[in-house]
Amino acid sequence: MSGEEQKHWTEHLGELRSRILLTLATFIIMLVVGFLFAQPMIHFMKEDLLQGSLEETLQLHIFSPGEALSIYMQFAFVAAVTFTLPIALYQAWAFVRPGLTSREQRATLRYIPSAVLLFIVGLLFGYYWIFPFLLNFMFKLTASLGATETYGMYEFFRFMFRVVFPIAVFFEMPVVILFLTRIRLLNPHLLRKGRRFAYLIMVVLAALVTPPDFVSNILVTIPLILLYEVSVWLSARVYRRIEAEDEERERRWREREKADTEDGW
């Protein structure tokens, strides 16, 4: 490797390090802010989730001194990830920006608000649809056994975040696939060809991030498959646009070359 190439790579690594440190600093600040505002979120979710018959039959308990801190940190972590996400995505975009055309830069920059919105939609979808269904299903199973329900608050919220947070992360799939399509690392033909393998990966991921029961796995796997199919469809649209841009660019180049030939160049 020549001296110029080594300097080039050193500059890139230095830039990458600076952007990672900035993202980590933002995450730490948001973690502190999330910790300070965790208490009202905890009370809101307790009242929101444990309504009706659940409020009368279920009480949450703390079984060790350290559990309260762990609960606060769970909420702080999710809040920090949510508010750090736009900063992290912008830093990633800024790092790869020199390798993109001006049109690709504008197109990929628009994915950042979409990614943040999809993450929030994923959180809301998991919290208001998937988790309540699982919660009521588990409580009915417990009632069928005639057992007394005694739950630790830490385990309750840990169960919730194990369901909700991965769903929010998986909701980023369309934006990731669109971005990779836009920078020409993926195309819809490859996505369709690998559909079966992708389905298998999603089933395995759903099994890993959800509680060990069949219903939880199915409830998480189905939205993932739908998201993948939507991603393939969006990728096809973006890929057709890229092909049209390439054809237009080639047509202009041929016209310019023809004009230069006619002018005697």
Disulfide bonds with the S-S distance in Angstrom:
none
